[in-house]
Amino acid sequence: MIEPLPALLSMLSRHARRILLVLLCAPAAALAHISGFTDTSIQITATGIRILYTLPSDSLLELNAVPGQGDVSPPPAYLAAVRDGWSIRAAGERCLITHARARALDKLPSYQYQLTYACPHGVDGLSIGYGLFFERWADHENFVRVFMAGQRQRMRFTAENRTLSIPVAALLAQWGQPLASGFFDADPNRGLKEALAGGEDALPRVVEPAASLGGISLEQLDPGFITLGLKHIFLGLDHVLFVVGLVLVTHSWRRLLLLVTSFTLAHSVTLGLSTLGLVDFPSRVTEPLIALTILYIGLENLWALRRRKQPRFREDGTGPVLRRAALVFAFGLIHGVGFSYVLREMGLREDLLGSLLYFNVGVEAGQLAIIAATLPLVLLWRRLSWGGALSALASLAVAGTGAVMFINRI
């Protein structure tokens, strides 16, 4: 009788080229790392409205906006799609776009769009509508910071809340402040702070509920970053595959805890350092490396299964589990930089440490959820006569997907 695992591994070895070819033919969109969120700064001044909108460059493919061939800067079709996604009205009239420009961010796979609006009858009774991506992603969120008369407020556009209504005149009377006469050319977070005498940040961290911008539930941004961290894990196929790869050939909670702790410590370090700007690696370097870590984990799983050996501790501390834990720590450093692009893409300045903490909590919660869903299944199928074959197939899928990701990212 032929044992299932050796027979399967022998078959996989004979047909490795064909299997890889099938994986390479899989649609690239299925492997894309789609964030599902965007970031916006809105300035309200006496001269009009300015929107600074940042989003992952691959997201616009979801709008059927076809890019040009070989474009480095954002294609014109993308700018048209973004313009159509915003609607600004004031005093019962539609505000008109007077200036629109786009740029590709230097070290992130993201585009940034600046839209400037003039309102013929002033900005009182302001209504800002946002409608991008909700038809494709029901859980899409646009994180927004609104700047007006020296005040700063945070909110989110969601599928349920697509319009922000702002009673400008009433708020100005309540605050006792006039509208600014012009726009800040740079990030308004930075510009407002630099403009303050003595370097003090006079902007309130929380606007009182009575001074809410009206018509929509405004909320603290930081707790929302837990959800953002969860989404980044669940929507990021690369990070899910890496964690699943760790589970496939791990027999006990103790061994898995060592690997997960190594990964968590490592990615937490580089997530913080990269988000704070203390280390800086472009995504064109980091993203292919992340794909290679997935490929390696899958191949190492196959090697361990082929040799019929599982990692185990040794008294001298040099056993395979500790060696793998050291590798996972090194790989975690790379993944942490990848995690940081989400926060860096948003251009946060205020409450950065709080946002970073909450985001990391969300990442860890998502990671634990993946393990909780995967490990019981793996432990269950190992009791079956063909359990080893299932582990081999799953490991092959991890390795093959990592290879395809690497090819797509270089």
MARROLO-273472 format. One line per 5 residues: their letters; for each residue x, y, z of C-alpha. Coordinates in nm, 4 decimals. Each point is the difference from the previous one (the first is absolute). Layout:
<pts>
a = X:Y:Z  ...
</pts>
This chain:
<pts>
miepl = 0.0000:0.0000:0.0000  0.1349:0.3402:-0.0961  0.0070:0.2515:0.2879  -0.1864:0.3204:-0.0864  0.2644:0.2560:0.0996
palls = 0.3054:-0.1444:-0.1840  -0.2149:-0.0679:-0.3074  -0.1341:0.3540:-0.0005  0.3432:0.1565:0.0470  0.1393:-0.2144:-0.2805
mlsrh = -0.2829:0.1114:-0.2281  0.0544:0.3641:0.0915  0.3691:-0.0293:-0.0815  -0.0757:-0.1466:-0.3452  -0.2572:0.2651:-0.0863
arril = 0.1514:0.3033:0.1744  0.0452:0.1943:-0.3242  -0.3601:-0.0515:-0.1098  -0.1330:0.0972:0.3421  0.2074:0.3188:0.0033
lvllc = -0.1235:0.0860:-0.3500  -0.3616:-0.0312:0.1148  0.0701:0.2274:0.2943  0.1684:0.2553:-0.2236  -0.3074:0.0090:-0.2187
apaaa = -0.2207:0.0887:0.2964  -0.1425:0.3515:-0.0216  0.2350:0.2523:0.1562  -0.2941:0.1821:0.1502  -0.0701:-0.2972:0.2238
lahis = 0.3451:0.0443:0.1509  -0.0146:0.3743:0.0377  0.0420:0.1501:0.3443  -0.3090:0.2210:-0.0001  -0.0220:0.2222:0.3039
gftdt = -0.3716:0.0870:-0.0125  0.0613:0.3430:0.1513  0.1014:0.3475:-0.1089  0.1105:0.3172:0.1751  -0.1132:0.3605:-0.0459
siqit = 0.0822:0.3458:0.1351  -0.2630:0.2688:-0.0631  0.0796:0.3706:0.0406  -0.2889:0.2463:0.0219  0.1002:0.3630:-0.0595
atgir = -0.1538:0.3285:-0.1064  0.1225:-0.0630:-0.3534  -0.1442:-0.3488:-0.0393  0.0551:-0.3664:0.0818  0.3103:-0.2093:-0.0559
ilytl = 0.0031:-0.3798:0.0161  0.3223:-0.2013:0.0284  -0.0920:-0.3623:-0.0727  0.2447:-0.2916:0.0328  -0.0650:-0.3590:-0.1044
psdsl = 0.1859:-0.3165:-0.1078  0.0791:0.0195:-0.3701  -0.1522:-0.3421:-0.0759  -0.3349:0.0955:0.1553  -0.1026:0.2045:-0.3027
lelna = 0.0012:-0.3146:-0.2114  -0.3185:-0.0883:0.1876  -0.1714:0.3005:-0.1592  0.0671:-0.1321:-0.3520  0.2229:0.3013:-0.0618
vpgqg = 0.2506:-0.1340:-0.2518  0.3557:0.1310:0.0488  0.2338:0.0950:-0.2806  0.2869:-0.2250:-0.0956  0.3164:0.0523:0.1985
dvspp = -0.1304:0.3012:0.1922  0.2081:0.1056:0.3005  -0.2240:0.2909:0.0963  -0.3723:-0.0608:0.0620  -0.1830:-0.0496:-0.3339
payla = -0.2602:0.2627:-0.1011  -0.2772:-0.2610:0.0182  0.0711:-0.0422:0.3696  -0.0280:0.3740:0.0637  -0.3361:0.0069:-0.1767
avrdg = -0.1255:-0.2886:0.2165  0.1091:0.1766:0.3187  -0.1624:0.3288:-0.1056  -0.3277:-0.1801:-0.0683  0.0122:-0.1571:0.3464
wsira = -0.0256:0.3307:0.1868  -0.2925:0.2430:0.0132  0.0214:0.3398:0.1739  -0.3003:0.2289:0.0486  -0.0408:0.3255:0.1960
agerc = -0.2855:0.2493:0.0317  -0.2087:-0.2324:-0.2136  0.2402:0.0180:-0.2956  0.2530:-0.2452:-0.1353  0.3612:0.1067:0.0629
litha = 0.2217:-0.0136:-0.3077  0.3441:-0.1553:-0.0329  0.2523:0.2714:-0.0815  0.3140:-0.2081:0.0292  0.0776:-0.3720:0.0020
raral = 0.3335:-0.1739:0.0048  0.1390:-0.3434:0.0788  0.3340:-0.1461:0.0972  0.1508:-0.3367:0.0838  0.1480:-0.0208:0.3489
dklps = 0.3734:-0.0607:-0.0005  0.0328:-0.3093:0.2197  -0.3506:-0.1390:0.0171  -0.2171:-0.1681:-0.2660  -0.2521:0.2816:0.0333
yqyql = -0.1383:0.2981:-0.1862  -0.0935:0.3333:0.1525  -0.2607:0.2315:-0.1511  -0.0515:0.3682:0.0788  -0.3391:0.1454:-0.0922
tyacp = -0.0740:0.3700:0.0531  -0.3594:0.1283:-0.0104  -0.1462:0.3498:-0.0249  -0.3498:0.0567:0.1384  -0.1811:0.2877:-0.1797
hgvdg = -0.2066:0.1089:0.3034  0.2416:-0.0793:0.2834  0.0488:-0.3147:0.2049  -0.2893:0.0202:0.2477  -0.2344:-0.2975:0.0004
lsigy = 0.2859:-0.2137:-0.1260  -0.0683:-0.3588:-0.1078  0.2842:-0.2336:-0.0970  -0.0932:-0.3286:-0.1650  0.2289:-0.2969:-0.0630
glffe = -0.0978:-0.2998:-0.2110  0.3102:-0.1883:-0.1125  0.0384:-0.3789:0.0417  -0.3157:-0.0710:0.2010  -0.1558:-0.1966:-0.2854
rwadh = 0.3089:-0.2242:-0.0089  0.0870:-0.0096:0.3696  -0.2962:0.0244:0.2348  0.2369:0.0411:0.2951  0.2162:0.2675:-0.1628
enfvr = 0.0947:0.2904:0.2289  0.1461:0.3407:-0.0769  0.1805:0.1440:0.3042  -0.0435:0.3786:-0.0013  0.1464:0.2976:0.1841
vfmag = -0.1883:0.3281:-0.0391  0.1814:0.3322:0.0574  -0.1988:0.3208:0.0452  0.0704:0.3272:0.1849  0.2823:-0.1493:0.2036
qrqrm = -0.2101:-0.2994:0.1023  0.0614:-0.3619:-0.0908  -0.2532:-0.2807:-0.0037  0.0128:-0.3639:-0.0985  -0.2639:-0.2142:-0.1630
rftae = -0.0421:-0.2899:-0.2402  -0.2006:-0.0407:-0.3158  -0.1611:-0.3445:-0.0118  -0.2675:-0.1663:-0.2104  -0.2559:0.1186:0.2577
nrtls = 0.1430:0.3526:0.0401  0.0925:0.1423:-0.3395  -0.0799:0.3675:0.0622  0.1476:0.2513:0.2426  -0.2161:0.3072:0.0692
ipvaa = 0.1743:0.3004:0.1575  -0.1900:0.3092:0.1268  0.2999:0.2253:-0.0561  -0.1501:0.3325:0.1140  -0.1395:-0.1461:0.3229
llaqw = 0.3293:-0.1645:0.0882  0.2018:0.3147:-0.0690  -0.2318:0.1977:0.2274  0.0365:-0.2609:0.2713  0.3775:-0.0153:-0.0265
gqpla = 0.0459:0.3739:-0.0437  0.2469:-0.0589:-0.2816  0.0024:0.1054:-0.3658  0.0814:-0.2288:-0.2894  0.3585:-0.0013:-0.1210
sgffd = 0.0606:0.2087:-0.3099  0.1967:-0.2644:-0.1884  0.1116:-0.3616:-0.0190  0.3069:-0.1706:0.1358  0.1946:-0.1432:-0.2911
adpnr = 0.1381:-0.2920:0.2027  -0.1665:-0.2453:0.2352  -0.2353:0.2155:0.2092  0.1013:-0.1863:0.3162  0.3561:0.1206:-0.0444
glkea = -0.0933:0.3408:-0.1410  -0.2296:0.0945:0.2857  0.2597:-0.0904:0.2602  0.2784:0.1877:-0.1754  -0.2188:0.3107:-0.0246
lagge = -0.0585:0.0212:0.3737  0.2125:0.2502:0.1913  0.2347:-0.1572:0.2515  -0.0508:-0.3448:-0.1477  -0.2975:-0.0842:0.2221
dalpr = -0.2724:-0.2176:-0.1398  -0.3133:0.2056:0.0674  -0.2222:-0.2423:-0.1901  -0.2308:-0.1895:0.2350  0.0367:-0.3755:-0.0067
vvepa = -0.3739:-0.0454:0.0455  -0.2730:0.2391:-0.1115  -0.2868:0.0079:0.2487  -0.3118:-0.1897:-0.1113  -0.1970:0.3262:-0.0199
aslgg = 0.2511:0.1220:-0.2564  -0.0191:-0.3121:-0.2111  0.0051:0.0611:-0.3702  -0.3609:-0.1068:-0.0256  -0.2051:-0.2631:-0.1801
isleq = 0.2343:-0.2903:0.0664  0.1342:-0.1839:0.3017  0.3554:0.1159:0.0571  0.2249:-0.2228:0.2017  0.3507:-0.0321:0.1323
ldpgf = 0.2384:-0.1277:-0.2617  0.2180:-0.2146:0.2249  -0.2509:-0.2781:0.0851  -0.0814:-0.0225:-0.3688  0.3601:-0.1014:-0.0599
itlgl = -0.0677:-0.3327:0.1725  -0.2465:-0.0758:-0.2782  0.2514:0.1270:-0.2534  0.2629:-0.2407:0.1356  -0.2466:-0.2884:-0.0185
khifl = -0.0894:0.0840:-0.3582  0.3631:0.0302:-0.0974  0.0610:-0.3562:0.1188  -0.3159:-0.1566:-0.1424  0.0185:0.1793:-0.3361
gldhv = 0.3741:-0.0520:-0.0331  0.0448:-0.3442:-0.1537  0.3758:0.0064:0.0544  -0.0219:0.0384:0.3785  -0.2785:-0.2589:0.0281
lfvvg = 0.2050:-0.2544:-0.1967  0.3079:0.0561:0.2129  -0.1902:-0.0632:0.3243  -0.1765:-0.3052:-0.1478  0.3381:-0.1317:-0.1141
lvlvt = 0.1252:0.0145:0.3583  -0.2948:-0.2079:0.1199  0.0129:-0.2792:-0.2585  0.2917:-0.2010:0.1435  -0.0160:0.1104:0.3639
hswrr = -0.1266:-0.2708:0.2337  -0.0515:0.1810:0.3287  -0.1185:0.3296:0.1421  0.3349:0.0455:0.1766  0.1999:-0.0220:-0.3220
llllv = -0.2468:0.2174:-0.1854  0.0098:0.2556:0.2820  0.3772:0.0294:-0.0396  -0.0302:0.0629:-0.3747  -0.2880:0.2453:0.0311
tsftl = 0.1750:0.1896:0.2800  0.3133:0.0307:-0.2126  -0.2031:0.1296:-0.2930  -0.1972:0.2428:0.2189  0.3043:0.1482:0.1730
ahsvt = 0.1813:0.0462:-0.3291  -0.2786:0.1610:-0.1997  -0.0962:0.2239:0.2936  0.3538:0.1405:0.0067  0.0216:0.0822:-0.3694
lglst = -0.3635:0.1122:-0.0173  0.0794:0.2658:0.2579  0.3385:0.0985:-0.1405  -0.1247:0.0250:-0.3568  -0.3211:0.1857:0.0874
lglvd = 0.1999:0.2525:0.2029  0.2419:0.0426:-0.2900  0.3024:-0.1388:0.1867  0.0541:-0.2684:-0.2639  -0.0976:0.0429:-0.3608
fpsrv = -0.0294:-0.2698:-0.2665  -0.1929:0.0497:-0.3247  -0.2879:-0.2370:-0.0645  0.1597:-0.1187:-0.3258  0.2646:-0.1679:0.2186
tepli = -0.2137:-0.1109:0.2934  -0.2953:-0.1503:-0.1884  0.2072:-0.2517:-0.2039  0.1857:-0.0974:0.3184  -0.3310:-0.0684:0.1758
altil = -0.0965:-0.2281:-0.2885  0.3312:-0.1855:0.0371  -0.0672:-0.0617:0.3702  -0.3283:-0.1680:-0.0955  0.1715:-0.2100:-0.2658
yigle = 0.2690:-0.1080:0.2465  -0.2453:-0.0984:0.2747  -0.1978:-0.2141:-0.2447  0.3127:-0.1726:-0.1334  0.1364:-0.0610:0.3491
nlwal = -0.3307:-0.1596:0.0962  0.0240:-0.2350:-0.2993  0.3578:-0.0887:0.0901  -0.0978:-0.0782:0.3601  -0.2910:-0.2160:-0.1147
rrrkq = 0.2157:-0.1854:-0.2510  0.2577:-0.0884:0.2643  -0.2759:-0.1103:0.2361  0.1460:0.2246:0.2699  -0.1714:0.2640:0.2064
prfre = 0.1952:0.2790:0.1709  0.0762:-0.0758:0.3638  0.1869:0.1681:0.2860  0.3456:-0.1201:0.0988  0.1777:0.0513:0.3280
dgtgp = 0.2817:0.1979:-0.1607  -0.2497:0.2510:-0.1451  0.1003:-0.0596:-0.3606  -0.2951:-0.2123:-0.1057  -0.2006:0.0573:-0.3192
vlrra = -0.2788:0.1868:0.1818  0.2396:0.2607:0.1355  0.1656:0.0280:-0.3396  -0.3391:0.0546:-0.1597  -0.0935:0.2503:0.2710
alvfa = 0.3123:0.1997:-0.0859  -0.0958:-0.0072:-0.3688  -0.3560:0.1032:0.0793  0.1358:0.2911:0.2044  0.2078:0.1145:-0.2975
fglih = -0.3001:-0.0376:-0.2307  -0.2146:0.1894:0.2504  0.2310:0.2995:-0.0306  -0.0794:0.0086:-0.3719  -0.3750:-0.0390:0.0509
gvgfs = 0.0002:0.2825:0.2568  0.1295:0.2414:-0.2609  -0.2790:-0.1186:-0.2293  -0.2583:0.0651:0.2727  0.1328:0.3549:0.0441
yvlre = -0.0877:0.1058:-0.3541  -0.3660:0.0132:0.0996  0.0632:0.2687:0.2629  0.2647:0.1820:-0.2006  -0.2373:0.0130:-0.2948
mglre = -0.2448:0.1946:0.2148  0.2549:0.2737:0.0741  -0.0952:0.0141:0.3678  0.1553:0.2669:0.2169  -0.2286:0.0329:0.3016
dllgs = -0.0488:-0.2819:0.2510  0.2473:-0.2144:-0.1926  0.1063:-0.2136:0.2956  -0.3599:-0.0685:0.1019  -0.0964:-0.0904:-0.3546
llyfn = 0.3053:-0.2253:-0.0266  -0.0885:-0.1783:0.3242  -0.3608:-0.0622:-0.0983  0.0978:-0.1114:-0.3490  0.2449:-0.2538:0.1444
vgvea = -0.2696:-0.1298:0.2359  -0.2208:-0.0589:-0.3030  0.2814:-0.1781:-0.1842  0.0630:-0.2314:0.2960  -0.3710:-0.0719:0.0441
gqlai = -0.0274:-0.0917:-0.3674  0.3064:-0.2208:0.0245  -0.1433:-0.1853:0.3008  -0.3324:-0.0446:-0.1798  0.1765:-0.1636:-0.2959
iaatl = 0.1845:-0.2364:0.2334  -0.3163:-0.0823:0.1954  -0.1795:-0.0875:-0.3235  0.2860:-0.1970:-0.1565  0.1698:-0.1968:0.2779
plvll = -0.3014:-0.2130:0.1070  -0.0526:-0.1077:-0.3619  0.3664:-0.0900:-0.0413  0.0045:-0.1975:0.3258  -0.3196:-0.1793:-0.1066
wrrls = 0.1146:-0.1071:-0.3446  0.3350:-0.1230:0.1360  -0.1923:-0.2833:0.1649  -0.1119:-0.1206:-0.3412  0.2052:-0.2428:-0.2075
wggal = 0.0278:0.2592:-0.2761  0.0578:0.2954:0.2333  0.3614:0.0326:-0.1083  -0.1116:0.0269:-0.3618  -0.2345:0.2862:0.0893
salas = 0.2820:0.1818:0.1792  0.2197:-0.0475:-0.3055  -0.2667:0.1342:-0.2360  -0.0599:0.3020:0.2220  0.3738:0.0665:0.0275
lavag = 0.0345:-0.0271:-0.3770  -0.2783:0.2565:-0.0402  0.1808:0.2344:0.2401  0.3321:-0.0399:-0.1816  -0.1543:0.0304:-0.3454
tgavm = -0.1932:0.3128:0.0891  0.3137:0.1515:0.1511  0.1863:-0.0695:-0.3251  -0.2726:0.1629:-0.2089  -0.0083:0.3018:0.2318
finri = 0.3761:0.0376:-0.0319  -0.0132:-0.0109:-0.3798  -0.2845:0.2531:-0.0069  0.1819:0.2374:0.2345  0.3470:0.0129:-0.1530
</pts>
